[in-house]
């Protein structure tokens, strides 16, 4: 049993109970961690507070606004976190965005502005969040993000997001080198396809699910709780020697050929 009592985990991207970030929050909370859930805008505040309550997080737990596209909001959010918690131990970055046209259209037609936006929100935000979080991680800790196998191979209707995820994975390695001297580990989980709200934006998603079931060594799709379990492990002292890694949680799909 992994014990996270006395640890503080800041989690970005808990959209609803079907999101991968919620499963991660659920496992961290069950292990005893105190959570800080970060929501994008004021209209999402009530939902974030309700999600905290559903996780049994009362007392010192917090819901704090943080729009990762704005440096001022990131700085303000971590100032608020610092006022409540002088030390944090885990940061989970489950944030990604690209305009719908940049995902569904022919990749050749990707617009400059859409490319820039996808990389700003999905990639640069990890750097900005890491920079703001590091001063509070005085005991070391874990910085974790979420990626997908579309960073390595071409998936239909993924397009610019696949390129952004490739950049995100490179960012994990460079941040791991930068933050290693502070004993802050940086890793990514490459989860298999899961029916989340975000996945609805990927055309013909059901076909991808079927192909994973057919080809993956375990002949099934991954479940959210399995991603949550891996995140808990990577956030704990059991993973103290692991950094700069992309951990696949996809029932083995990534090892298969045709």
Residue, then its C-alpha position, 0 to 999 in steps of 0.5 A: x500500500x502506497x502511503x501519501x499522507x502528509x503529501x500535497x498534490x497539485x492537479x491540473x485538468x480534472x474536468x469531470x469524473x470521466x477524465x483521466x486526471x480525476x482517476x489520478x486524483x482519486x488514487x492520490x486521495x485514497x493514498x492520503x494525499x491532500x489535493x489542490x485541484x486547479x480549474x481554468x476559469x471562474x465558471x468551473x469553480x463550483x464544479x472543481x469544489x464539487x469534485x473535491x467533495x466527491x473525493x472526500x477532500x475536506x479541510x485544507x484541500x483547495x480548488x484554485x483557478x489557473x489558466x495555464x495560457x496566462x503566466x500571471x495566472x500561473x504565478x498567482x495560483x502558485x502564490x495562493x498555493x504557497x500561502x496554504x502549503x509551504x511545501x508541495x510534493x506532486x504536480x500532475x499536468x493533464x492539460x492539452x488543447x488544439x482547435x478542432x480544425x487542426x485535429x480533424x483536417x488534413x495535417x498539411x492544412x494546419x494553420x500557423x496560429x493553430x499550431x502555436x496555440x496547440x503547443x502553447x497550451x499542451x507543451x509550454x504550459x508544462x514548462x511554465x507550471x514547473x518553473x512556478x512549482x519548483x520553489x515549493x518542491x523543497x523536499x523534491x517530488x514528482x512532476x507528471x504529465x499525460x501523453x499519447x502514442x500518437x506522438x510516435x506514430x500517425x493516428x487518423x484525426x490526431x494531427x497537430x496534437x500528435x506533434x504537440x505530444x512529441x514536443x511534450x515528451x521531449x520537454x519531459x526529458x529536458x525538464x528532468x535534466x533541469x530539475x534533477x539537481x533539485x530532486x524533482x523527477x519529471x515523467x509522462x504516462x502514455x495512456x491508451x485510448x480512453x473514452x473521455x470528454x476530450x476523446x470525443x473530439x477525435x474522429x472515428x475514435x471507436x475504430x481506434x478502441x477496436x484496433x487496440x482490443x484486436x492488437x494489444x497483447x492483453x486484448x483489451x483497452x486500458x481502464x482509467x484506474x490503471x492510469x491512476x495507479x501508475x500515476x500514484x506509483x510515479x508520484x511516490x517514493x517507490x519511483x524515486x529513481x525514475x525520471x525523464x521516462x515515458x511510461x506506457x499504460x496501454x495494455x501493450x499496444x505500443x509494442x505491436x506491429x501489424 
